[in-house]
Amino acid sequence: MDEGLWVILLEAGLALSLLLLIVWATWPKGKSESRDAQVTGPTAKEKAQEVARERVK
């Protein structure tokens, strides 16, 4: 029974490593200065309100 335990522990370690790699790779990055300096346009809600106003006219 103990002979195959190292295989199970190795597999568990690899699964944990893969999970950590995926979480690290998809973790949101911090705000960059260039992103903050960009001029933002209207939000989706504002666009929808504008379209609704145009349809009423």
C-alpha distance matrix in Angstrom:
0.0 3.8 5.5 6.1 6.9 10.2 11.2 11.2 13.0 15.3 16.2 16.9 19.1 20.9 21.6 23.0 25.0 26.4 27.4 29.2 30.9 32.2 33.5 35.2 36.8 38.2 39.3 43.1 45.1 47.7 51.3 53.1 56.8 57.8 56.2 58.1 61.3 61.2 63.7 62.0 63.5 63.8 60.7 59.7 61.3 64.5 64.6 64.2 67.0 69.2 68.7 69.4 72.7 73.7 73.2 75.4 78.3
3.8 0.0 3.8 5.5 5.1 7.7 9.8 10.2 11.0 13.3 15.0 15.6 17.1 19.2 20.4 21.5 23.2 25.0 26.1 27.5 29.2 30.9 32.1 33.4 35.2 36.8 37.7 41.5 43.3 45.8 49.5 51.2 54.8 55.9 54.6 56.4 59.6 59.7 62.3 60.7 62.5 62.9 59.9 59.2 60.8 63.9 64.1 63.9 66.7 68.8 68.4 69.3 72.4 73.5 73.2 75.4 78.2
5.5 3.8 0.0 3.8 5.6 6.9 8.4 10.1 11.3 12.6 14.3 15.8 17.1 18.6 20.2 21.7 23.0 24.6 26.2 27.6 28.9 30.7 32.2 33.4 34.9 36.7 37.9 41.7 43.4 46.0 49.7 51.2 54.8 55.7 54.5 56.6 59.6 59.6 62.3 60.8 62.5 63.1 60.2 59.5 61.3 64.3 64.3 64.2 67.1 69.1 68.6 69.6 72.8 73.7 73.4 75.7 78.4
6.1 5.5 3.8 0.0 3.8 5.5 5.4 6.8 9.0 10.1 11.1 12.9 14.6 15.8 17.1 18.9 20.3 21.6 23.1 24.9 26.1 27.6 29.3 30.7 32.0 33.7 35.1 38.9 40.7 43.5 47.0 48.6 52.3 53.1 51.7 53.8 56.9 56.7 59.3 57.7 59.3 59.8 56.9 56.0 57.9 61.0 60.9 60.7 63.6 65.6 65.1 66.1 69.3 70.1 69.8 72.1 74.8
6.9 5.1 5.6 3.8 0.0 3.8 5.4 5.2 6.2 8.5 9.9 10.6 12.3 14.2 15.4 16.6 18.3 20.0 21.2 22.6 24.3 25.9 27.1 28.5 30.2 31.9 32.9 36.7 38.5 41.1 44.7 46.4 50.1 51.1 49.7 51.6 54.8 54.8 57.4 55.8 57.5 58.0 55.0 54.3 56.0 59.1 59.2 59.1 61.9 64.0 63.6 64.5 67.6 68.7 68.4 70.6 73.4
10.2 7.7 6.9 5.5 3.8 0.0 3.8 5.5 5.0 5.9 8.5 9.7 10.3 12.1 14.1 15.2 16.2 18.1 19.8 20.9 22.2 24.2 25.6 26.6 28.2 30.2 31.2 35.1 36.6 39.2 42.8 44.3 47.9 48.9 47.7 49.7 52.8 52.9 55.6 54.3 56.1 56.8 54.0 53.5 55.4 58.3 58.4 58.4 61.3 63.2 62.9 64.0 67.0 68.0 67.9 70.2 72.8
11.2 9.8 8.4 5.4 5.4 3.8 0.0 3.8 5.5 5.0 6.1 8.6 9.8 10.5 12.2 14.2 15.2 16.4 18.3 19.9 20.9 22.5 24.3 25.6 26.7 28.6 30.1 33.9 35.6 38.5 42.0 43.4 47.1 47.8 46.5 48.7 51.7 51.5 54.2 52.7 54.4 55.1 52.3 51.5 53.5 56.5 56.3 56.3 59.3 61.2 60.7 61.9 65.0 65.7 65.6 68.0 70.6
11.2 10.2 10.1 6.8 5.2 5.5 3.8 0.0 3.8 5.4 5.1 6.1 8.6 9.9 10.5 12.3 14.2 15.3 16.5 18.4 19.9 21.1 22.6 24.3 25.7 27.2 28.4 32.2 34.2 37.0 40.5 42.3 46.0 46.8 45.3 47.3 50.4 50.2 52.7 51.1 52.7 53.2 50.2 49.4 51.2 54.3 54.3 54.1 57.0 59.0 58.6 59.6 62.7 63.7 63.4 65.7 68.4
13.0 11.0 11.3 9.0 6.2 5.0 5.5 3.8 0.0 3.8 5.4 5.0 6.1 8.6 9.8 10.5 12.2 14.2 15.3 16.5 18.2 20.0 21.1 22.4 24.2 25.9 26.8 30.6 32.3 34.9 38.5 40.2 43.9 44.9 43.5 45.4 48.6 48.6 51.3 49.8 51.6 52.2 49.4 48.8 50.6 53.6 53.8 53.8 56.6 58.6 58.3 59.4 62.4 63.4 63.4 65.6 68.2
15.3 13.3 12.6 10.1 8.5 5.9 5.0 5.4 3.8 0.0 3.8 5.5 5.1 6.2 8.6 9.9 10.5 12.2 14.2 15.3 16.4 18.4 20.0 20.9 22.3 24.4 25.6 29.4 30.9 33.7 37.3 38.7 42.3 43.2 42.0 44.1 47.1 47.1 49.8 48.5 50.3 51.1 48.5 47.9 50.0 52.8 52.8 53.0 55.9 57.7 57.4 58.7 61.7 62.5 62.6 65.0 67.4
16.2 15.0 14.3 11.1 9.9 8.5 6.1 5.1 5.4 3.8 0.0 3.8 5.4 5.1 6.1 8.6 9.8 10.5 12.2 14.2 15.2 16.5 18.4 19.8 20.9 22.6 24.2 27.9 29.8 32.8 36.3 37.8 41.5 42.2 40.7 42.9 45.9 45.6 48.2 46.7 48.3 48.9 46.2 45.4 47.4 50.4 50.2 50.3 53.3 55.1 54.6 55.9 58.9 59.7 59.6 62.1 64.6
16.9 15.6 15.8 12.9 10.6 9.7 8.6 6.1 5.0 5.5 3.8 0.0 3.8 5.5 5.1 6.2 8.6 9.9 10.6 12.4 14.2 15.4 16.6 18.3 19.9 21.3 22.4 26.2 28.2 30.9 34.5 36.3 40.0 40.9 39.3 41.3 44.4 44.3 46.8 45.2 46.9 47.4 44.5 43.9 45.7 48.6 48.8 48.8 51.6 53.6 53.3 54.4 57.4 58.4 58.3 60.6 63.2
19.1 17.1 17.1 14.6 12.3 10.3 9.8 8.6 6.1 5.1 5.4 3.8 0.0 3.8 5.4 5.1 6.1 8.6 9.9 10.6 12.2 14.3 15.4 16.4 18.2 20.1 20.9 24.8 26.3 29.0 32.6 34.2 37.8 38.9 37.5 39.5 42.6 42.7 45.4 44.0 46.0 46.7 44.0 43.7 45.6 48.4 48.6 48.9 51.7 53.5 53.4 54.7 57.5 58.5 58.7 61.0 63.4
20.9 19.2 18.6 15.8 14.2 12.1 10.5 9.9 8.6 6.2 5.1 5.5 3.8 0.0 3.8 5.4 5.0 6.1 8.5 9.8 10.4 12.3 14.2 15.2 16.3 18.3 19.8 23.6 25.1 28.1 31.6 33.0 36.6 37.3 36.0 38.3 41.2 41.1 43.8 42.5 44.3 45.1 42.5 42.1 44.2 47.0 46.9 47.3 50.2 51.8 51.6 53.0 55.9 56.7 56.8 59.3 61.6
21.6 20.4 20.2 17.1 15.4 14.1 12.2 10.5 9.8 8.6 6.1 5.1 5.4 3.8 0.0 3.8 5.4 5.1 6.2 8.7 9.8 10.6 12.4 14.2 15.3 16.7 18.2 22.0 24.0 27.1 30.4 32.1 35.9 36.5 34.9 37.0 40.1 39.8 42.3 40.7 42.3 42.9 40.1 39.5 41.5 44.4 44.3 44.5 47.4 49.2 48.9 50.1 53.1 54.0 54.0 56.4 58.9
23.0 21.5 21.7 18.9 16.6 15.2 14.2 12.3 10.5 9.9 8.6 6.2 5.1 5.4 3.8 0.0 3.8 5.4 5.1 6.2 8.6 9.9 10.6 12.2 14.2 15.5 16.3 20.1 22.0 24.8 28.3 30.1 33.8 34.8 33.2 35.1 38.3 38.3 40.8 39.3 41.2 41.8 39.0 38.7 40.6 43.4 43.6 43.9 46.6 48.5 48.5 49.7 52.5 53.6 53.8 56.0 58.5
25.0 23.2 23.0 20.3 18.3 16.2 15.2 14.2 12.2 10.5 9.8 8.6 6.1 5.0 5.4 3.8 0.0 3.8 5.4 5.1 6.1 8.7 9.9 10.5 12.1 14.3 15.3 19.0 20.5 23.3 26.8 28.3 31.9 32.8 31.5 33.6 36.6 36.7 39.4 38.2 40.3 41.2 38.7 38.5 40.7 43.2 43.4 44.0 46.7 48.3 48.4 49.9 52.6 53.4 53.8 56.2 58.5
26.4 25.0 24.6 21.6 20.0 18.1 16.4 15.3 14.2 12.2 10.5 9.9 8.6 6.1 5.1 5.4 3.8 0.0 3.8 5.4 5.0 6.2 8.6 9.8 10.5 12.3 14.1 17.8 19.6 22.8 26.1 27.5 31.3 31.8 30.3 32.6 35.5 35.2 37.8 36.4 38.2 39.1 36.5 36.1 38.4 41.0 40.9 41.4 44.3 45.9 45.7 47.2 50.0 50.8 51.0 53.5 55.8
27.4 26.1 26.2 23.1 21.2 19.8 18.3 16.5 15.3 14.2 12.2 10.6 9.9 8.5 6.2 5.1 5.4 3.8 0.0 3.8 5.4 5.2 6.2 8.6 10.0 10.8 12.1 15.8 18.1 21.1 24.4 26.3 30.1 30.8 29.0 31.0 34.2 33.8 36.3 34.7 36.4 37.0 34.3 33.9 35.9 38.6 38.8 39.1 41.9 43.7 43.6 44.9 47.7 48.7 48.9 51.2 53.6
29.2 27.5 27.6 24.9 22.6 20.9 19.9 18.4 16.5 15.3 14.2 12.4 10.6 9.8 8.7 6.2 5.1 5.4 3.8 0.0 3.8 5.5 5.1 6.0 8.5 10.0 10.4 14.2 15.9 18.6 22.2 23.9 27.6 28.6 27.1 29.0 32.2 32.2 34.9 33.5 35.6 36.5 33.9 33.9 36.0 38.5 38.8 39.5 42.1 43.8 44.0 45.4 48.0 49.0 49.6 51.8 54.1
30.9 29.2 28.9 26.1 24.3 22.2 20.9 19.9 18.2 16.4 15.2 14.2 12.2 10.4 9.8 8.6 6.1 5.0 5.4 3.8 0.0 3.8 5.5 5.1 6.0 8.6 9.9 13.5 14.9 18.0 21.4 22.6 26.4 27.0 25.6 27.9 30.8 30.7 33.5 32.4 34.4 35.6 33.2 33.2 35.6 38.0 38.0 38.8 41.6 43.0 43.1 44.8 47.4 48.2 48.8 51.2 53.3
32.2 30.9 30.7 27.6 25.9 24.2 22.5 21.1 20.0 18.4 16.5 15.4 14.3 12.3 10.6 9.9 8.7 6.2 5.2 5.5 3.8 0.0 3.8 5.5 5.2 6.2 8.4 12.0 14.0 17.5 20.5 22.1 25.9 26.2 24.4 26.8 29.7 29.2 31.7 30.3 32.0 32.9 30.4 30.2 32.5 35.0 34.9 35.6 38.5 39.9 39.9 41.5 44.2 44.9 45.4 47.9 50.0
33.5 32.1 32.2 29.3 27.1 25.6 24.3 22.6 21.1 20.0 18.4 16.6 15.4 14.2 12.4 10.6 9.9 8.6 6.2 5.1 5.5 3.8 0.0 3.8 5.5 5.3 5.9 9.6 12.0 15.0 18.3 20.3 24.1 24.8 22.9 24.8 28.0 27.8 30.3 28.7 30.6 31.4 28.8 28.8 30.9 33.4 33.7 34.4 37.0 38.6 38.9 40.4 42.9 43.9 44.5 46.8 49.0
35.2 33.4 33.4 30.7 28.5 26.6 25.6 24.3 22.4 20.9 19.8 18.3 16.4 15.2 14.2 12.2 10.5 9.8 8.6 6.0 5.1 5.5 3.8 0.0 3.8 5.6 5.3 8.8 10.0 13.0 16.4 18.0 21.7 22.6 21.2 23.2 26.2 26.4 29.1 28.0 30.3 31.5 29.3 29.7 31.9 34.1 34.4 35.5 38.0 39.4 39.9 41.6 43.9 44.8 45.7 48.0 50.0
36.8 35.2 34.9 32.0 30.2 28.2 26.7 25.7 24.2 22.3 20.9 19.9 18.2 16.3 15.3 14.2 12.1 10.5 10.0 8.5 6.0 5.2 5.5 3.8 0.0 3.8 5.7 8.5 9.7 13.2 16.2 17.3 21.1 21.3 19.8 22.3 25.1 24.8 27.6 26.5 28.6 30.0 27.9 28.1 30.7 32.7 32.7 33.9 36.6 37.7 38.0 39.9 42.3 43.0 43.8 46.3 48.2
38.2 36.8 36.7 33.7 31.9 30.2 28.6 27.2 25.9 24.4 22.6 21.3 20.1 18.3 16.7 15.5 14.3 12.3 10.8 10.0 8.6 6.2 5.3 5.6 3.8 0.0 3.8 6.3 8.7 12.3 14.9 16.6 20.4 20.6 18.5 20.8 23.8 23.2 25.6 24.1 26.0 27.0 24.7 24.7 27.2 29.4 29.5 30.4 33.2 34.5 34.7 36.5 38.9 39.7 40.5 42.9 44.9
39.3 37.7 37.9 35.1 32.9 31.2 30.1 28.4 26.8 25.6 24.2 22.4 20.9 19.8 18.2 16.3 15.3 14.1 12.1 10.4 9.9 8.4 5.9 5.3 5.7 3.8 0.0 3.8 6.4 9.4 12.5 14.7 18.4 19.2 17.2 19.0 22.2 22.1 24.6 23.2 25.4 26.5 24.1 24.7 26.8 28.9 29.4 30.5 32.9 34.4 35.0 36.7 38.9 39.9 40.9 43.1 45.0
43.1 41.5 41.7 38.9 36.7 35.1 33.9 32.2 30.6 29.4 27.9 26.2 24.8 23.6 22.0 20.1 19.0 17.8 15.8 14.2 13.5 12.0 9.6 8.8 8.5 6.3 3.8 0.0 3.8 6.6 9.0 11.5 15.1 15.9 13.6 15.3 18.6 18.4 20.9 19.5 21.9 23.0 20.9 21.7 23.9 25.8 26.4 27.8 30.0 31.3 32.1 33.9 35.9 37.0 38.2 40.3 42.1
45.1 43.3 43.4 40.7 38.5 36.6 35.6 34.2 32.3 30.9 29.8 28.2 26.3 25.1 24.0 22.0 20.5 19.6 18.1 15.9 14.9 14.0 12.0 10.0 9.7 8.7 6.4 3.8 0.0 3.8 6.6 8.3 12.1 13.1 11.4 13.2 16.3 16.7 19.5 18.9 21.7 23.3 21.7 23.1 25.4 26.8 27.4 29.2 31.3 32.3 33.4 35.4 37.1 38.0 39.6 41.7 43.2
47.7 45.8 46.0 43.5 41.1 39.2 38.5 37.0 34.9 33.7 32.8 30.9 29.0 28.1 27.1 24.8 23.3 22.8 21.1 18.6 18.0 17.5 15.0 13.0 13.2 12.3 9.4 6.6 3.8 0.0 3.8 6.2 9.6 11.6 10.1 10.9 14.2 15.3 18.2 17.8 21.0 22.7 21.4 23.3 25.3 26.3 27.4 29.4 31.1 32.0 33.5 35.5 36.8 38.0 39.8 41.6 43.0
51.3 49.5 49.7 47.0 44.7 42.8 42.0 40.5 38.5 37.3 36.3 34.5 32.6 31.6 30.4 28.3 26.8 26.1 24.4 22.2 21.4 20.5 18.3 16.4 16.2 14.9 12.5 9.0 6.6 3.8 0.0 3.8 6.6 8.6 6.8 7.2 10.6 11.8 14.6 14.5 17.8 19.8 18.9 21.3 23.2 23.8 24.9 27.3 28.7 29.4 31.1 33.2 34.3 35.4 37.4 39.2 40.4
53.1 51.2 51.2 48.6 46.4 44.3 43.4 42.3 40.2 38.7 37.8 36.3 34.2 33.0 32.1 30.1 28.3 27.5 26.3 23.9 22.6 22.1 20.3 18.0 17.3 16.6 14.7 11.5 8.3 6.2 3.8 0.0 3.8 5.5 5.3 6.5 8.8 10.4 13.8 14.6 18.1 20.6 20.3 22.8 25.1 25.2 26.1 28.7 30.2 30.4 32.2 34.5 35.4 36.2 38.5 40.4 41.3
56.8 54.8 54.8 52.3 50.1 47.9 47.1 46.0 43.9 42.3 41.5 40.0 37.8 36.6 35.9 33.8 31.9 31.3 30.1 27.6 26.4 25.9 24.1 21.7 21.1 20.4 18.4 15.1 12.1 9.6 6.6 3.8 0.0 3.8 5.4 5.1 6.2 8.9 12.2 13.8 17.5 20.4 20.7 23.6 25.7 25.3 26.3 29.2 30.4 30.3 32.3 34.8 35.3 36.0 38.5 40.3 40.9
57.8 55.9 55.7 53.1 51.1 48.9 47.8 46.8 44.9 43.2 42.2 40.9 38.9 37.3 36.5 34.8 32.8 31.8 30.8 28.6 27.0 26.2 24.8 22.6 21.3 20.6 19.2 15.9 13.1 11.6 8.6 5.5 3.8 0.0 3.8 5.4 5.1 6.5 10.2 12.1 15.6 18.8 19.5 22.2 24.7 24.1 24.6 27.7 29.1 28.6 30.4 33.1 33.7 34.0 36.6 38.6 39.0
56.2 54.6 54.5 51.7 49.7 47.7 46.5 45.3 43.5 42.0 40.7 39.3 37.5 36.0 34.9 33.2 31.5 30.3 29.0 27.1 25.6 24.4 22.9 21.2 19.8 18.5 17.2 13.6 11.4 10.1 6.8 5.3 5.4 3.8 0.0 3.8 5.4 5.4 8.8 9.6 13.0 15.9 16.1 18.8 21.2 21.0 21.5 24.4 25.9 25.7 27.5 30.1 30.8 31.4 33.7 35.7 36.4
58.1 56.4 56.6 53.8 51.6 49.7 48.7 47.3 45.4 44.1 42.9 41.3 39.5 38.3 37.0 35.1 33.6 32.6 31.0 29.0 27.9 26.8 24.8 23.2 22.3 20.8 19.0 15.3 13.2 10.9 7.2 6.5 5.1 5.4 3.8 0.0 3.8 5.5 8.1 9.1 12.9 15.5 15.9 19.0 20.9 20.3 21.5 24.5 25.4 25.3 27.5 29.9 30.3 31.2 33.7 35.4 36.0
61.3 59.6 59.6 56.9 54.8 52.8 51.7 50.4 48.6 47.1 45.9 44.4 42.6 41.2 40.1 38.3 36.6 35.5 34.2 32.2 30.8 29.7 28.0 26.2 25.1 23.8 22.2 18.6 16.3 14.2 10.6 8.8 6.2 5.1 5.4 3.8 0.0 3.8 6.5 9.0 12.6 15.7 17.0 20.2 22.2 21.1 21.9 25.2 26.0 25.4 27.7 30.3 30.3 30.9 33.7 35.4 35.7
61.2 59.7 59.6 56.7 54.8 52.9 51.5 50.2 48.6 47.1 45.6 44.3 42.7 41.1 39.8 38.3 36.7 35.2 33.8 32.2 30.7 29.2 27.8 26.4 24.8 23.2 22.1 18.4 16.7 15.3 11.8 10.4 8.9 6.5 5.4 5.5 3.8 0.0 3.8 6.1 9.5 12.9 14.3 17.3 19.7 18.5 18.9 22.3 23.4 22.5 24.5 27.3 27.5 27.9 30.6 32.5 32.7
63.7 62.3 62.3 59.3 57.4 55.6 54.2 52.7 51.3 49.8 48.2 46.8 45.4 43.8 42.3 40.8 39.4 37.8 36.3 34.9 33.5 31.7 30.3 29.1 27.6 25.6 24.6 20.9 19.5 18.2 14.6 13.8 12.2 10.2 8.8 8.1 6.5 3.8 0.0 3.8 6.6 10.0 12.2 15.4 17.4 15.7 16.2 19.7 20.4 19.4 21.6 24.4 24.3 24.6 27.6 29.3 29.3
62.0 60.7 60.8 57.7 55.8 54.3 52.7 51.1 49.8 48.5 46.7 45.2 44.0 42.5 40.7 39.3 38.2 36.4 34.7 33.5 32.4 30.3 28.7 28.0 26.5 24.1 23.2 19.5 18.9 17.8 14.5 14.6 13.8 12.1 9.6 9.1 9.0 6.1 3.8 0.0 3.8 6.8 8.5 11.7 13.8 12.4 12.9 16.3 17.2 16.6 18.8 21.3 21.6 22.2 24.9 26.6 27.1
63.5 62.5 62.5 59.3 57.5 56.1 54.4 52.7 51.6 50.3 48.3 46.9 46.0 44.3 42.3 41.2 40.3 38.2 36.4 35.6 34.4 32.0 30.6 30.3 28.6 26.0 25.4 21.9 21.7 21.0 17.8 18.1 17.5 15.6 13.0 12.9 12.6 9.5 6.6 3.8 0.0 3.8 6.5 9.4 11.4 9.6 9.6 13.2 14.1 13.1 15.1 17.9 18.1 18.5 21.2 23.1 23.4
63.8 62.9 63.1 59.8 58.0 56.8 55.1 53.2 52.2 51.1 48.9 47.4 46.7 45.1 42.9 41.8 41.2 39.1 37.0 36.5 35.6 32.9 31.4 31.5 30.0 27.0 26.5 23.0 23.3 22.7 19.8 20.6 20.4 18.8 15.9 15.5 15.7 12.9 10.0 6.8 3.8 0.0 3.8 6.6 8.0 5.8 6.4 9.8 10.5 9.9 12.2 14.6 14.9 15.8 18.3 19.9 20.7
60.7 59.9 60.2 56.9 55.0 54.0 52.3 50.2 49.4 48.5 46.2 44.5 44.0 42.5 40.1 39.0 38.7 36.5 34.3 33.9 33.2 30.4 28.8 29.3 27.9 24.7 24.1 20.9 21.7 21.4 18.9 20.3 20.7 19.5 16.1 15.9 17.0 14.3 12.2 8.5 6.5 3.8 0.0 3.8 5.4 5.2 6.3 8.7 9.9 10.7 12.5 14.3 15.4 16.7 18.6 20.3 21.7
59.7 59.2 59.5 56.0 54.3 53.5 51.5 49.4 48.8 47.9 45.4 43.9 43.7 42.1 39.5 38.7 38.5 36.1 33.9 33.9 33.2 30.2 28.8 29.7 28.1 24.7 24.7 21.7 23.1 23.3 21.3 22.8 23.6 22.2 18.8 19.0 20.2 17.3 15.4 11.7 9.4 6.6 3.8 0.0 3.8 5.4 5.0 6.1 8.6 9.8 10.5 12.3 14.2 15.4 16.6 18.6 20.4
61.3 60.8 61.3 57.9 56.0 55.4 53.5 51.2 50.6 50.0 47.4 45.7 45.6 44.2 41.5 40.6 40.7 38.4 35.9 36.0 35.6 32.5 30.9 31.9 30.7 27.2 26.8 23.9 25.4 25.3 23.2 25.1 25.7 24.7 21.2 20.9 22.2 19.7 17.4 13.8 11.4 8.0 5.4 3.8 0.0 3.8 5.4 5.1 6.2 8.7 10.0 10.6 12.4 14.4 15.5 16.7 18.9
64.5 63.9 64.3 61.0 59.1 58.3 56.5 54.3 53.6 52.8 50.4 48.6 48.4 47.0 44.4 43.4 43.2 41.0 38.6 38.5 38.0 35.0 33.4 34.1 32.7 29.4 28.9 25.8 26.8 26.3 23.8 25.2 25.3 24.1 21.0 20.3 21.1 18.5 15.7 12.4 9.6 5.8 5.2 5.4 3.8 0.0 3.8 5.4 5.1 6.2 8.7 9.8 10.6 12.5 14.4 15.5 17.0
64.6 64.1 64.3 60.9 59.2 58.4 56.3 54.3 53.8 52.8 50.2 48.8 48.6 46.9 44.3 43.6 43.4 40.9 38.8 38.8 38.0 34.9 33.7 34.4 32.7 29.5 29.4 26.4 27.4 27.4 24.9 26.1 26.3 24.6 21.5 21.5 21.9 18.9 16.2 12.9 9.6 6.4 6.3 5.0 5.4 3.8 0.0 3.8 5.4 5.1 6.2 8.6 9.9 10.7 12.5 14.5 15.8
64.2 63.9 64.2 60.7 59.1 58.4 56.3 54.1 53.8 53.0 50.3 48.8 48.9 47.3 44.5 43.9 44.0 41.4 39.1 39.5 38.8 35.6 34.4 35.5 33.9 30.4 30.5 27.8 29.2 29.4 27.3 28.7 29.2 27.7 24.4 24.5 25.2 22.3 19.7 16.3 13.2 9.8 8.7 6.1 5.1 5.4 3.8 0.0 3.8 5.4 5.1 6.2 8.6 9.9 10.6 12.5 14.6
67.0 66.7 67.1 63.6 61.9 61.3 59.3 57.0 56.6 55.9 53.3 51.6 51.7 50.2 47.4 46.6 46.7 44.3 41.9 42.1 41.6 38.5 37.0 38.0 36.6 33.2 32.9 30.0 31.3 31.1 28.7 30.2 30.4 29.1 25.9 25.4 26.0 23.4 20.4 17.2 14.1 10.5 9.9 8.6 6.2 5.1 5.4 3.8 0.0 3.8 5.5 5.0 6.2 8.7 9.9 10.7 12.8
69.2 68.8 69.1 65.6 64.0 63.2 61.2 59.0 58.6 57.7 55.1 53.6 53.5 51.8 49.2 48.5 48.3 45.9 43.7 43.8 43.0 39.9 38.6 39.4 37.7 34.5 34.4 31.3 32.3 32.0 29.4 30.4 30.3 28.6 25.7 25.3 25.4 22.5 19.4 16.6 13.1 9.9 10.7 9.8 8.7 6.2 5.1 5.4 3.8 0.0 3.8 5.4 5.1 6.3 8.7 10.0 11.0
68.7 68.4 68.6 65.1 63.6 62.9 60.7 58.6 58.3 57.4 54.6 53.3 53.4 51.6 48.9 48.5 48.4 45.7 43.6 44.0 43.1 39.9 38.9 39.9 38.0 34.7 35.0 32.1 33.4 33.5 31.1 32.2 32.3 30.4 27.5 27.5 27.7 24.5 21.6 18.8 15.1 12.2 12.5 10.5 10.0 8.7 6.2 5.1 5.5 3.8 0.0 3.8 5.4 5.1 6.3 8.8 10.2
69.4 69.3 69.6 66.1 64.5 64.0 61.9 59.6 59.4 58.7 55.9 54.4 54.7 53.0 50.1 49.7 49.9 47.2 44.9 45.4 44.8 41.5 40.4 41.6 39.9 36.5 36.7 33.9 35.4 35.5 33.2 34.5 34.8 33.1 30.1 29.9 30.3 27.3 24.4 21.3 17.9 14.6 14.3 12.3 10.6 9.8 8.6 6.2 5.0 5.4 3.8 0.0 3.8 5.4 5.2 6.4 9.0
72.7 72.4 72.8 69.3 67.6 67.0 65.0 62.7 62.4 61.7 58.9 57.4 57.5 55.9 53.1 52.5 52.6 50.0 47.7 48.0 47.4 44.2 42.9 43.9 42.3 38.9 38.9 35.9 37.1 36.8 34.3 35.4 35.3 33.7 30.8 30.3 30.3 27.5 24.3 21.6 18.1 14.9 15.4 14.2 12.4 10.6 9.9 8.6 6.2 5.1 5.4 3.8 0.0 3.8 5.5 5.2 6.6
73.7 73.5 73.7 70.1 68.7 68.0 65.7 63.7 63.4 62.5 59.7 58.4 58.5 56.7 54.0 53.6 53.4 50.8 48.7 49.0 48.2 44.9 43.9 44.8 43.0 39.7 39.9 37.0 38.0 38.0 35.4 36.2 36.0 34.0 31.4 31.2 30.9 27.9 24.6 22.2 18.5 15.8 16.7 15.4 14.4 12.5 10.7 9.9 8.7 6.3 5.1 5.4 3.8 0.0 3.8 5.4 5.3
73.2 73.2 73.4 69.8 68.4 67.9 65.6 63.4 63.4 62.6 59.6 58.3 58.7 56.8 54.0 53.8 53.8 51.0 48.9 49.6 48.8 45.4 44.5 45.7 43.8 40.5 40.9 38.2 39.6 39.8 37.4 38.5 38.5 36.6 33.7 33.7 33.7 30.6 27.6 24.9 21.2 18.3 18.6 16.6 15.5 14.4 12.5 10.6 9.9 8.7 6.3 5.2 5.5 3.8 0.0 3.8 5.5
75.4 75.4 75.7 72.1 70.6 70.2 68.0 65.7 65.6 65.0 62.1 60.6 61.0 59.3 56.4 56.0 56.2 53.5 51.2 51.8 51.2 47.9 46.8 48.0 46.3 42.9 43.1 40.3 41.7 41.6 39.2 40.4 40.3 38.6 35.7 35.4 35.4 32.5 29.3 26.6 23.1 19.9 20.3 18.6 16.7 15.5 14.5 12.5 10.7 10.0 8.8 6.4 5.2 5.4 3.8 0.0 3.8
78.3 78.2 78.4 74.8 73.4 72.8 70.6 68.4 68.2 67.4 64.6 63.2 63.4 61.6 58.9 58.5 58.5 55.8 53.6 54.1 53.3 50.0 49.0 50.0 48.2 44.9 45.0 42.1 43.2 43.0 40.4 41.3 40.9 39.0 36.4 36.0 35.7 32.7 29.3 27.1 23.4 20.7 21.7 20.4 18.9 17.0 15.8 14.6 12.8 11.0 10.2 9.0 6.6 5.3 5.5 3.8 0.0
